[in-house]
């Protein structure tokens, strides 16, 4: 039996050094779905989704900074 080199959900992709970049598409996907359900005018969706994506990424960056400070202090 021959198996492909990459089998989804069985063999993880080797992105150990680049895993942080997966944050951007994840935030964009969440923001698009959230704003698509909340907004009345879909013509504003791209701008609002990008804005909320920046808020999510900024919030995660701020949380990482605060946690890094706490770890260094303790």
mmCIF file of the N, C-alpha and C atoms, coordinates in Angstrom:
data_MODEL
# 
_entry.id   MODEL 
# 
loop_
_atom_site.group_PDB 
_atom_site.id 
_atom_site.type_symbol 
_atom_site.label_atom_id 
_atom_site.label_alt_id 
_atom_site.label_comp_id 
_atom_site.label_asym_id 
_atom_site.label_entity_id 
_atom_site.label_seq_id 
_atom_site.pdbx_PDB_ins_code 
_atom_site.Cartn_x 
_atom_site.Cartn_y 
_atom_site.Cartn_z 
_atom_site.occupancy 
_atom_site.B_iso_or_equiv 
_atom_site.pdbx_formal_charge 
_atom_site.auth_seq_id 
_atom_site.auth_comp_id 
_atom_site.auth_asym_id 
_atom_site.auth_atom_id 
_atom_site.pdbx_PDB_model_num 
ATOM 1   N N  . UNK A 1 1  ? 0.841   -1.180 0.000  1.00 0.00 ? 1  UNK A N  1 
ATOM 2   C CA . UNK A 1 1  ? 0.000   0.000  0.000  1.00 0.00 ? 1  UNK A CA 1 
ATOM 3   C C  . UNK A 1 1  ? 0.885   1.242  0.000  1.00 0.00 ? 1  UNK A C  1 
ATOM 4   N N  . UNK A 1 2  ? 0.668   2.125  -0.948 1.00 0.00 ? 2  UNK A N  1 
ATOM 5   C CA . UNK A 1 2  ? 1.444   3.345  -1.058 1.00 0.00 ? 2  UNK A CA 1 
ATOM 6   C C  . UNK A 1 2  ? 0.672   4.502  -0.436 1.00 0.00 ? 2  UNK A C  1 
ATOM 7   N N  . UNK A 1 3  ? 1.372   5.285  0.377  1.00 0.00 ? 3  UNK A N  1 
ATOM 8   C CA . UNK A 1 3  ? 0.758   6.430  1.045  1.00 0.00 ? 3  UNK A CA 1 
ATOM 9   C C  . UNK A 1 3  ? 1.483   7.683  0.584  1.00 0.00 ? 3  UNK A C  1 
ATOM 10  N N  . UNK A 1 4  ? 0.724   8.743  0.338  1.00 0.00 ? 4  UNK A N  1 
ATOM 11  C CA . UNK A 1 4  ? 1.324   10.004 -0.070 1.00 0.00 ? 4  UNK A CA 1 
ATOM 12  C C  . UNK A 1 4  ? 2.199   10.543 1.058  1.00 0.00 ? 4  UNK A C  1 
ATOM 13  N N  . UNK A 1 5  ? 3.089   11.460 0.713  1.00 0.00 ? 5  UNK A N  1 
ATOM 14  C CA . UNK A 1 5  ? 4.008   12.020 1.705  1.00 0.00 ? 5  UNK A CA 1 
ATOM 15  C C  . UNK A 1 5  ? 3.257   12.824 2.769  1.00 0.00 ? 5  UNK A C  1 
ATOM 16  N N  . UNK A 1 6  ? 2.158   13.443 2.388  1.00 0.00 ? 6  UNK A N  1 
ATOM 17  C CA . UNK A 1 6  ? 1.383   14.240 3.330  1.00 0.00 ? 6  UNK A CA 1 
ATOM 18  C C  . UNK A 1 6  ? -0.045  13.714 3.369  1.00 0.00 ? 6  UNK A C  1 
ATOM 19  N N  . UNK A 1 7  ? -0.477  13.314 4.536  1.00 0.00 ? 7  UNK A N  1 
ATOM 20  C CA . UNK A 1 7  ? -1.849  12.864 4.751  1.00 0.00 ? 7  UNK A CA 1 
ATOM 21  C C  . UNK A 1 7  ? -2.487  13.812 5.749  1.00 0.00 ? 7  UNK A C  1 
ATOM 22  N N  . UNK A 1 8  ? -3.497  14.598 5.333  1.00 0.00 ? 8  UNK A N  1 
ATOM 23  C CA . UNK A 1 8  ? -4.105  15.563 6.254  1.00 0.00 ? 8  UNK A CA 1 
ATOM 24  C C  . UNK A 1 8  ? -4.630  14.879 7.516  1.00 0.00 ? 8  UNK A C  1 
ATOM 25  N N  . UNK A 1 9  ? -4.473  15.542 8.641  1.00 0.00 ? 9  UNK A N  1 
ATOM 26  C CA . UNK A 1 9  ? -4.934  15.097 9.959  1.00 0.00 ? 9  UNK A CA 1 
ATOM 27  C C  . UNK A 1 9  ? -4.173  13.895 10.492 1.00 0.00 ? 9  UNK A C  1 
ATOM 28  N N  . UNK A 1 10 ? -3.240  13.330 9.721  1.00 0.00 ? 10 UNK A N  1 
ATOM 29  C CA . UNK A 1 10 ? -2.440  12.202 10.203 1.00 0.00 ? 10 UNK A CA 1 
ATOM 30  C C  . UNK A 1 10 ? -0.983  12.634 10.329 1.00 0.00 ? 10 UNK A C  1 
ATOM 31  N N  . UNK A 1 11 ? -0.460  13.229 9.273  1.00 0.00 ? 11 UNK A N  1 
ATOM 32  C CA . UNK A 1 11 ? 0.910   13.718 9.254  1.00 0.00 ? 11 UNK A CA 1 
ATOM 33  C C  . UNK A 1 11 ? 0.884   15.245 9.257  1.00 0.00 ? 11 UNK A C  1 
ATOM 34  N N  . UNK A 1 12 ? 1.329   15.898 10.318 1.00 0.00 ? 12 UNK A N  1 
ATOM 35  C CA . UNK A 1 12 ? 1.299   17.364 10.341 1.00 0.00 ? 12 UNK A CA 1 
ATOM 36  C C  . UNK A 1 12 ? 2.302   17.956 9.361  1.00 0.00 ? 12 UNK A C  1 
ATOM 37  N N  . UNK A 1 13 ? 1.966   19.125 8.846  1.00 0.00 ? 13 UNK A N  1 
ATOM 38  C CA . UNK A 1 13 ? 2.887   19.819 7.960  1.00 0.00 ? 13 UNK A CA 1 
ATOM 39  C C  . UNK A 1 13 ? 4.090   20.306 8.755  1.00 0.00 ? 13 UNK A C  1 
ATOM 40  N N  . UNK A 1 14 ? 5.274   20.298 8.180  1.00 0.00 ? 14 UNK A N  1 
ATOM 41  C CA . UNK A 1 14 ? 6.462   20.754 8.908  1.00 0.00 ? 14 UNK A CA 1 
ATOM 42  C C  . UNK A 1 14 ? 6.592   22.282 8.900  1.00 0.00 ? 14 UNK A C  1 
ATOM 43  N N  . UNK A 1 15 ? 5.751   22.942 9.664  1.00 0.00 ? 15 UNK A N  1 
ATOM 44  C CA . UNK A 1 15 ? 5.784   24.411 9.718  1.00 0.00 ? 15 UNK A CA 1 
ATOM 45  C C  . UNK A 1 15 ? 6.184   24.900 11.102 1.00 0.00 ? 15 UNK A C  1 
ATOM 46  N N  . UNK A 1 16 ? 7.068   24.170 11.761 1.00 0.00 ? 16 UNK A N  1 
ATOM 47  C CA . UNK A 1 16 ? 7.428   24.493 13.135 1.00 0.00 ? 16 UNK A CA 1 
ATOM 48  C C  . UNK A 1 16 ? 8.008   25.890 13.249 1.00 0.00 ? 16 UNK A C  1 
ATOM 49  N N  . UNK A 1 17 ? 8.761   26.337 12.251 1.00 0.00 ? 17 UNK A N  1 
ATOM 50  C CA . UNK A 1 17 ? 9.380   27.660 12.310 1.00 0.00 ? 17 UNK A CA 1 
ATOM 51  C C  . UNK A 1 17 ? 8.442   28.767 11.833 1.00 0.00 ? 17 UNK A C  1 
ATOM 52  N N  . UNK A 1 18 ? 7.348   28.414 11.189 1.00 0.00 ? 18 UNK A N  1 
ATOM 53  C CA . UNK A 1 18 ? 6.457   29.403 10.588 1.00 0.00 ? 18 UNK A CA 1 
ATOM 54  C C  . UNK A 1 18 ? 5.048   29.372 11.166 1.00 0.00 ? 18 UNK A C  1 
ATOM 55  N N  . UNK A 1 19 ? 4.826   28.714 12.289 1.00 0.00 ? 19 UNK A N  1 
ATOM 56  C CA . UNK A 1 19 ? 3.475   28.533 12.824 1.00 0.00 ? 19 UNK A CA 1 
ATOM 57  C C  . UNK A 1 19 ? 2.818   29.853 13.174 1.00 0.00 ? 19 UNK A C  1 
ATOM 58  N N  . UNK A 1 20 ? 3.596   30.870 13.513 1.00 0.00 ? 20 UNK A N  1 
ATOM 59  C CA . UNK A 1 20 ? 3.019   32.158 13.887 1.00 0.00 ? 20 UNK A CA 1 
ATOM 60  C C  . UNK A 1 20 ? 2.297   32.826 12.709 1.00 0.00 ? 20 UNK A C  1 
ATOM 61  N N  . UNK A 1 21 ? 2.724   32.521 11.487 1.00 0.00 ? 21 UNK A N  1 
ATOM 62  C CA . UNK A 1 21 ? 2.081   33.100 10.309 1.00 0.00 ? 21 UNK A CA 1 
ATOM 63  C C  . UNK A 1 21 ? 0.681   32.540 10.077 1.00 0.00 ? 21 UNK A C  1 
ATOM 64  N N  . UNK A 1 22 ? 0.348   31.434 10.687 1.00 0.00 ? 22 UNK A N  1 
ATOM 65  C CA . UNK A 1 22 ? -1.004  30.889 10.541 1.00 0.00 ? 22 UNK A CA 1 
ATOM 66  C C  . UNK A 1 22 ? -2.033  31.705 11.324 1.00 0.00 ? 22 UNK A C  1 
ATOM 67  N N  . UNK A 1 23 ? -1.552  32.624 12.170 1.00 0.00 ? 23 UNK A N  1 
ATOM 68  C CA . UNK A 1 23 ? -2.442  33.496 12.928 1.00 0.00 ? 23 UNK A CA 1 
ATOM 69  C C  . UNK A 1 23 ? -3.219  34.433 12.002 1.00 0.00 ? 23 UNK A C  1 
ATOM 70  N N  . UNK A 1 24 ? -2.584  34.903 10.944 1.00 0.00 ? 24 UNK A N  1 
ATOM 71  C CA . UNK A 1 24 ? -3.223  35.872 10.045 1.00 0.00 ? 24 UNK A CA 1 
ATOM 72  C C  . UNK A 1 24 ? -4.433  35.273 9.316  1.00 0.00 ? 24 UNK A C  1 
ATOM 73  N N  . UNK A 1 25 ? -4.326  34.139 8.626  1.00 0.00 ? 25 UNK A N  1 
ATOM 74  C CA . UNK A 1 25 ? -5.532  33.611 7.969  1.00 0.00 ? 25 UNK A CA 1 
ATOM 75  C C  . UNK A 1 25 ? -6.611  33.185 8.959  1.00 0.00 ? 25 UNK A C  1 
ATOM 76  N N  . UNK A 1 26 ? -6.201  32.704 10.129 1.00 0.00 ? 26 UNK A N  1 
ATOM 77  C CA . UNK A 1 26 ? -7.183  32.330 11.139 1.00 0.00 ? 26 UNK A CA 1 
ATOM 78  C C  . UNK A 1 26 ? -7.972  33.550 11.598 1.00 0.00 ? 26 UNK A C  1 
ATOM 79  N N  . UNK A 1 27 ? -7.288  34.649 11.879 1.00 0.00 ? 27 UNK A N  1 
ATOM 80  C CA . UNK A 1 27 ? -7.973  35.877 12.306 1.00 0.00 ? 27 UNK A CA 1 
ATOM 81  C C  . UNK A 1 27 ? -8.847  36.437 11.192 1.00 0.00 ? 27 UNK A C  1 
ATOM 82  N N  . UNK A 1 28 ? -8.359  36.396 9.966  1.00 0.00 ? 28 UNK A N  1 
ATOM 83  C CA . UNK A 1 28 ? -9.171  36.882 8.845  1.00 0.00 ? 28 UNK A CA 1 
ATOM 84  C C  . UNK A 1 28 ? -10.437 36.056 8.678  1.00 0.00 ? 28 UNK A C  1 
ATOM 85  N N  . UNK A 1 29 ? -10.319 34.753 8.788  1.00 0.00 ? 29 UNK A N  1 
ATOM 86  C CA . UNK A 1 29 ? -11.493 33.889 8.662  1.00 0.00 ? 29 UNK A CA 1 
ATOM 87  C C  . UNK A 1 29 ? -12.514 34.152 9.753  1.00 0.00 ? 29 UNK A C  1 
ATOM 88  N N  . UNK A 1 30 ? -12.060 34.266 10.979 1.00 0.00 ? 30 UNK A N  1 
ATOM 89  C CA . UNK A 1 30 ? -12.969 34.538 12.092 1.00 0.00 ? 30 UNK A CA 1 
ATOM 90  C C  . UNK A 1 30 ? -13.625 35.903 11.923 1.00 0.00 ? 30 UNK A C  1 
ATOM 91  N N  . UNK A 1 31 ? -12.842 36.908 11.531 1.00 0.00 ? 31 UNK A N  1 
ATOM 92  C CA . UNK A 1 31 ? -13.377 38.260 11.380 1.00 0.00 ? 31 UNK A CA 1 
ATOM 93  C C  . UNK A 1 31 ? -14.401 38.333 10.246 1.00 0.00 ? 31 UNK A C  1 
ATOM 94  N N  . UNK A 1 32 ? -14.138 37.662 9.134  1.00 0.00 ? 32 UNK A N  1 
ATOM 95  C CA . UNK A 1 32 ? -15.080 37.695 8.004  1.00 0.00 ? 32 UNK A CA 1 
ATOM 96  C C  . UNK A 1 32 ? -16.396 37.042 8.379  1.00 0.00 ? 32 UNK A C  1 
ATOM 97  N N  . UNK A 1 33 ? -16.331 35.890 9.028  1.00 0.00 ? 33 UNK A N  1 
ATOM 98  C CA . UNK A 1 33 ? -17.565 35.205 9.417  1.00 0.00 ? 33 UNK A CA 1 
ATOM 99  C C  . UNK A 1 33 ? -18.331 36.018 10.447 1.00 0.00 ? 33 UNK A C  1 
ATOM 100 N N  . UNK A 1 34 ? -17.619 36.555 11.438 1.00 0.00 ? 34 UNK A N  1 
ATOM 101 C CA . UNK A 1 34 ? -18.272 37.342 12.488 1.00 0.00 ? 34 UNK A CA 1 
ATOM 102 C C  . UNK A 1 34 ? -18.948 38.579 11.905 1.00 0.00 ? 34 UNK A C  1 
ATOM 103 N N  . UNK A 1 35 ? -18.216 39.323 11.100 1.00 0.00 ? 35 UNK A N  1 
ATOM 104 C CA . UNK A 1 35 ? -18.773 40.556 10.543 1.00 0.00 ? 35 UNK A CA 1 
ATOM 105 C C  . UNK A 1 35 ? -19.862 40.274 9.509  1.00 0.00 ? 35 UNK A C  1 
ATOM 106 N N  . UNK A 1 36 ? -19.775 39.174 8.802  1.00 0.00 ? 36 UNK A N  1 
ATOM 107 C CA . UNK A 1 36 ? -20.823 38.835 7.838  1.00 0.00 ? 36 UNK A CA 1 
ATOM 108 C C  . UNK A 1 36 ? -22.143 38.568 8.547  1.00 0.00 ? 36 UNK A C  1 
ATOM 109 N N  . UNK A 1 37 ? -22.066 38.047 9.760  1.00 0.00 ? 37 UNK A N  1 
ATOM 110 C CA . UNK A 1 37 ? -23.295 37.783 10.507 1.00 0.00 ? 37 UNK A CA 1 
ATOM 111 C C  . UNK A 1 37 ? -23.823 39.024 11.210 1.00 0.00 ? 37 UNK A C  1 
ATOM 112 N N  . UNK A 1 38 ? -22.942 39.980 11.525 1.00 0.00 ? 38 UNK A N  1 
ATOM 113 C CA . UNK A 1 38 ? -23.346 41.140 12.321 1.00 0.00 ? 38 UNK A CA 1 
ATOM 114 C C  . UNK A 1 38 ? -23.706 42.371 11.498 1.00 0.00 ? 38 UNK A C  1 
ATOM 115 N N  . UNK A 1 39 ? -23.153 42.513 10.303 1.00 0.00 ? 39 UNK A N  1 
ATOM 116 C CA . UNK A 1 39 ? -23.366 43.746 9.539  1.00 0.00 ? 39 UNK A CA 1 
ATOM 117 C C  . UNK A 1 39 ? -24.628 43.669 8.681  1.00 0.00 ? 39 UNK A C  1 
ATOM 118 N N  . UNK A 1 40 ? -25.232 44.822 8.470  1.00 0.00 ? 40 UNK A N  1 
ATOM 119 C CA . UNK A 1 40 ? -26.414 44.912 7.625  1.00 0.00 ? 40 UNK A CA 1 
ATOM 120 C C  . UNK A 1 40 ? -26.049 45.186 6.169  1.00 0.00 ? 40 UNK A C  1 
ATOM 121 N N  . UNK A 1 41 ? -24.951 45.913 5.962  1.00 0.00 ? 41 UNK A N  1 
ATOM 122 C CA . UNK A 1 41 ? -24.517 46.297 4.624  1.00 0.00 ? 41 UNK A CA 1 
ATOM 123 C C  . UNK A 1 41 ? -23.234 45.539 4.276  1.00 0.00 ? 41 UNK A C  1 
ATOM 124 N N  . UNK A 1 42 ? -23.336 44.562 3.380  1.00 0.00 ? 42 UNK A N  1 
ATOM 125 C CA . UNK A 1 42 ? -22.180 43.728 3.059  1.00 0.00 ? 42 UNK A CA 1 
ATOM 126 C C  . UNK A 1 42 ? -21.108 44.457 2.251  1.00 0.00 ? 42 UNK A C  1 
ATOM 127 N N  . UNK A 1 43 ? -21.397 45.651 1.761  1.00 0.00 ? 43 UNK A N  1 
ATOM 128 C CA . UNK A 1 43 ? -20.362 46.396 1.055  1.00 0.00 ? 43 UNK A CA 1 
ATOM 129 C C  . UNK A 1 43 ? -19.297 46.908 2.024  1.00 0.00 ? 43 UNK A C  1 
ATOM 130 N N  . UNK A 1 44 ? -19.621 46.987 3.301  1.00 0.00 ? 44 UNK A N  1 
ATOM 131 C CA . UNK A 1 44 ? -18.662 47.422 4.319  1.00 0.00 ? 44 UNK A CA 1 
ATOM 132 C C  . UNK A 1 44 ? -17.887 46.256 4.921  1.00 0.00 ? 44 UNK A C  1 
ATOM 133 N N  . UNK A 1 45 ? -18.209 45.055 4.516  1.00 0.00 ? 45 UNK A N  1 
ATOM 134 C CA . UNK A 1 45 ? -17.616 43.857 5.117  1.00 0.00 ? 45 UNK A CA 1 
ATOM 135 C C  . UNK A 1 45 ? -16.094 43.796 5.024  1.00 0.00 ? 45 UNK A C  1 
ATOM 136 N N  . UNK A 1 46 ? -15.464 44.020 3.862  1.00 0.00 ? 46 UNK A N  1 
ATOM 137 C CA . UNK A 1 46 ? -14.001 43.894 3.810  1.00 0.00 ? 46 UNK A CA 1 
ATOM 138 C C  . UNK A 1 46 ? -13.275 44.859 4.752  1.00 0.00 ? 46 UNK A C  1 
ATOM 139 N N  . UNK A 1 47 ? -13.713 46.101 4.793  1.00 0.00 ? 47 UNK A N  1 
ATOM 140 C CA . UNK A 1 47 ? -13.065 47.086 5.656  1.00 0.00 ? 47 UNK A CA 1 
ATOM 141 C C  . UNK A 1 47 ? -13.246 46.718 7.125  1.00 0.00 ? 47 UNK A C  1 
ATOM 142 N N  . UNK A 1 48 ? -14.449 46.329 7.507  1.00 0.00 ? 48 UNK A N  1 
ATOM 143 C CA . UNK A 1 48 ? -14.714 45.976 8.893  1.00 0.00 ? 48 UNK A CA 1 
ATOM 144 C C  . UNK A 1 48 ? -13.995 44.693 9.288  1.00 0.00 ? 48 UNK A C  1 
ATOM 145 N N  . UNK A 1 49 ? -13.906 43.735 8.379  1.00 0.00 ? 49 UNK A N  1 
ATOM 146 C CA . UNK A 1 49 ? -13.207 42.483 8.681  1.00 0.00 ? 49 UNK A CA 1 
ATOM 147 C C  . UNK A 1 49 ? -11.710 42.728 8.857  1.00 0.00 ? 49 UNK A C  1 
ATOM 148 N N  . UNK A 1 50 ? -11.118 43.573 8.018  1.00 0.00 ? 50 UNK A N  1 
ATOM 149 C CA . UNK A 1 50 ? -9.701  43.902 8.197  1.00 0.00 ? 50 UNK A CA 1 
ATOM 150 C C  . UNK A 1 50 ? -9.462  44.633 9.507  1.00 0.00 ? 50 UNK A C  1 
ATOM 151 N N  . UNK A 1 51 ? -10.365 45.545 9.848  1.00 0.00 ? 51 UNK A N  1 
ATOM 152 C CA . UNK A 1 51 ? -10.222 46.290 11.097 1.00 0.00 ? 51 UNK A CA 1 
ATOM 153 C C  . UNK A 1 51 ? -10.290 45.364 12.305 1.00 0.00 ? 51 UNK A C  1 
ATOM 154 N N  . UNK A 1 52 ? -11.256 44.484 12.337 1.00 0.00 ? 52 UNK A N  1 
ATOM 155 C CA . UNK A 1 52 ? -11.362 43.569 13.476 1.00 0.00 ? 52 UNK A CA 1 
ATOM 156 C C  . UNK A 1 52 ? -10.207 42.569 13.482 1.00 0.00 ? 52 UNK A C  1 
ATOM 157 N N  . UNK A 1 53 ? -9.674  42.218 12.316 1.00 0.00 ? 53 UNK A N  1 
ATOM 158 C CA . UNK A 1 53 ? -8.498  41.342 12.270 1.00 0.00 ? 53 UNK A CA 1 
ATOM 159 C C  . UNK A 1 53 ? -7.297  42.016 12.913 1.00 0.00 ? 53 UNK A C  1 
ATOM 160 N N  . UNK A 1 54 ? -7.112  43.297 12.614 1.00 0.00 ? 54 UNK A N  1 
ATOM 161 C CA . UNK A 1 54 ? -6.016  44.036 13.250 1.00 0.00 ? 54 UNK A CA 1 
ATOM 162 C C  . UNK A 1 54 ? -6.212  44.121 14.757 1.00 0.00 ? 54 UNK A C  1 
ATOM 163 N N  . UNK A 1 55 ? -7.446  44.281 15.198 1.00 0.00 ? 55 UNK A N  1 
ATOM 164 C CA . UNK A 1 55 ? -7.736  44.316 16.630 1.00 0.00 ? 55 UNK A CA 1 
ATOM 165 C C  . UNK A 1 55 ? -7.401  42.977 17.283 1.00 0.00 ? 55 UNK A C  1 
ATOM 166 N N  . UNK A 1 56 ? -7.766  41.887 16.630 1.00 0.00 ? 56 UNK A N  1 
ATOM 167 C CA . UNK A 1 56 ? -7.494  40.558 17.182 1.00 0.00 ? 56 UNK A CA 1 
ATOM 168 C C  . UNK A 1 56 ? -5.988  40.321 17.268 1.00 0.00 ? 56 UNK A C  1 
ATOM 169 N N  . UNK A 1 57 ? -5.271  40.606 16.177 1.00 0.00 ? 57 UNK A N  1 
ATOM 170 C CA . UNK A 1 57 ? -3.830  40.385 16.159 1.00 0.00 ? 57 UNK A CA 1 
ATOM 171 C C  . UNK A 1 57 ? -3.126  41.314 17.146 1.00 0.00 ? 57 UNK A C  1 
ATOM 172 N N  . UNK A 1 58 ? -3.584  42.555 17.228 1.00 0.00 ? 58 UNK A N  1 
ATOM 173 C CA . UNK A 1 58 ? -3.010  43.491 18.197 1.00 0.00 ? 58 UNK A CA 1 
ATOM 174 C C  . UNK A 1 58 ? -3.261  43.052 19.630 1.00 0.00 ? 58 UNK A C  1 
ATOM 175 N N  . UNK A 1 59 ? -4.459  42.565 19.896 1.00 0.00 ? 59 UNK A N  1 
ATOM 176 C CA . UNK A 1 59 ? -4.770  42.080 21.240 1.00 0.00 ? 59 UNK A CA 1 
ATOM 177 C C  . UNK A 1 59 ? -3.935  40.873 21.619 1.00 0.00 ? 59 UNK A C  1 
ATOM 178 N N  . UNK A 1 60 ? -3.728  39.968 20.665 1.00 0.00 ? 60 UNK A N  1 
ATOM 179 C CA . UNK A 1 60 ? -2.891  38.802 20.940 1.00 0.00 ? 60 UNK A CA 1 
ATOM 180 C C  . UNK A 1 60 ? -1.434  39.206 21.137 1.00 0.00 ? 60 UNK A C  1 
ATOM 181 N N  . UNK A 1 61 ? -0.992  40.188 20.374 1.00 0.00 ? 61 UNK A N  1 
ATOM 182 C CA . UNK A 1 61 ? 0.376   40.695 20.552 1.00 0.00 ? 61 UNK A CA 1 
ATOM 183 C C  . UNK A 1 61 ? 0.556   41.364 21.907 1.00 0.00 ? 61 UNK A C  1 
ATOM 184 N N  . UNK A 1 62 ? -0.443  42.152 22.325 1.00 0.00 ? 62 UNK A N  1 
ATOM 185 C CA . UNK A 1 62 ? -0.382  42.800 23.637 1.00 0.00 ? 62 UNK A CA 1 
ATOM 186 C C  . UNK A 1 62 ? -0.398  41.762 24.756 1.00 0.00 ? 62 UNK A C  1 
ATOM 187 N N  . UNK A 1 63 ? -1.237  40.741 24.624 1.00 0.00 ? 63 UNK A N  1 
ATOM 188 C CA . UNK A 1 63 ? -1.287  39.680 25.627 1.00 0.00 ? 63 UNK A CA 1 
ATOM 189 C C  . UNK A 1 63 ? 0.050   38.941 25.689 1.00 0.00 ? 63 UNK A C  1 
ATOM 190 N N  . UNK A 1 64 ? 0.659   38.678 24.537 1.00 0.00 ? 64 UNK A N  1 
ATOM 191 C CA . UNK A 1 64 ? 1.955   38.004 24.519 1.00 0.00 ? 64 UNK A CA 1 
ATOM 192 C C  . UNK A 1 64 ? 3.023   38.860 25.179 1.00 0.00 ? 64 UNK A C  1 
ATOM 193 N N  . UNK A 1 65 ? 2.979   40.163 24.940 1.00 0.00 ? 65 UNK A N  1 
ATOM 194 C CA . UNK A 1 65 ? 3.945   41.081 25.549 1.00 0.00 ? 65 UNK A CA 1 
ATOM 195 C C  . UNK A 1 65 ? 3.791   41.103 27.064 1.00 0.00 ? 65 UNK A C  1 
ATOM 196 N N  . UNK A 1 66 ? 2.559   41.210 27.547 1.00 0.00 ? 66 UNK A N  1 
ATOM 197 C CA . UNK A 1 66 ? 2.310   41.232 28.991 1.00 0.00 ? 66 UNK A CA 1 
ATOM 198 C C  . UNK A 1 66 ? 2.742   39.911 29.635 1.00 0.00 ? 66 UNK A C  1 
ATOM 199 N N  . UNK A 1 67 ? 2.398   38.797 28.997 1.00 0.00 ? 67 UNK A N  1 
ATOM 200 C CA . UNK A 1 67 ? 2.799   37.514 29.552 1.00 0.00 ? 67 UNK A CA 1 
ATOM 201 C C  . UNK A 1 67 ? 4.310   37.334 29.538 1.00 0.00 ? 67 UNK A C  1 
ATOM 202 N N  . UNK A 1 68 ? 4.994   37.843 28.510 1.00 0.00 ? 68 UNK A N  1 
ATOM 203 C CA . UNK A 1 68 ? 6.453   37.777 28.475 1.00 0.00 ? 68 UNK A CA 1 
ATOM 204 C C  . UNK A 1 68 ? 7.059   38.609 29.594 1.00 0.00 ? 68 UNK A C  1 
ATOM 205 N N  . UNK A 1 69 ? 6.481   39.772 29.881 1.00 0.00 ? 69 UNK A N  1 
ATOM 206 C CA . UNK A 1 69 ? 6.950   40.580 31.002 1.00 0.00 ? 69 UNK A CA 1 
ATOM 207 C C  . UNK A 1 69 ? 6.758   39.874 32.335 1.00 0.00 ? 69 UNK A C  1 
ATOM 208 N N  . UNK A 1 70 ? 5.609   39.253 32.497 1.00 0.00 ? 70 UNK A N  1 
ATOM 209 C CA . UNK A 1 70 ? 5.342   38.530 33.741 1.00 0.00 ? 70 UNK A CA 1 
ATOM 210 C C  . UNK A 1 70 ? 6.329   37.387 33.928 1.00 0.00 ? 70 UNK A C  1 
ATOM 211 N N  . UNK A 1 71 ? 6.629   36.668 32.853 1.00 0.00 ? 71 UNK A N  1 
ATOM 212 C CA . UNK A 1 71 ? 7.574   35.553 32.937 1.00 0.00 ? 71 UNK A CA 1 
ATOM 213 C C  . UNK A 1 71 ? 8.971   36.055 33.284 1.00 0.00 ? 71 UNK A C  1 
ATOM 214 N N  . UNK A 1 72 ? 9.361   37.177 32.721 1.00 0.00 ? 72 UNK A N  1 
ATOM 215 C CA . UNK A 1 72 ? 10.713  37.718 33.001 1.00 0.00 ? 72 UNK A CA 1 
ATOM 216 C C  . UNK A 1 72 ? 10.801  38.246 34.430 1.00 0.00 ? 72 UNK A C  1 
ATOM 217 N N  . UNK A 1 73 ? 9.724   38.834 34.929 1.00 0.00 ? 73 UNK A N  1 
ATOM 218 C CA . UNK A 1 73 ? 9.743   39.378 36.288 1.00 0.00 ? 73 UNK A CA 1 
ATOM 219 C C  . UNK A 1 73 ? 9.757   38.252 37.309 1.00 0.00 ? 73 UNK A C  1 
ATOM 220 N N  . UNK A 1 74 ? 8.959   37.223 37.077 1.00 0.00 ? 74 UNK A N  1 
ATOM 221 C CA . UNK A 1 74 ? 8.900   36.114 38.030 1.00 0.00 ? 74 UNK A CA 1 
ATOM 222 C C  . UNK A 1 74 ? 10.074  35.201 37.806 1.00 0.00 ? 74 UNK A C  1 
# 
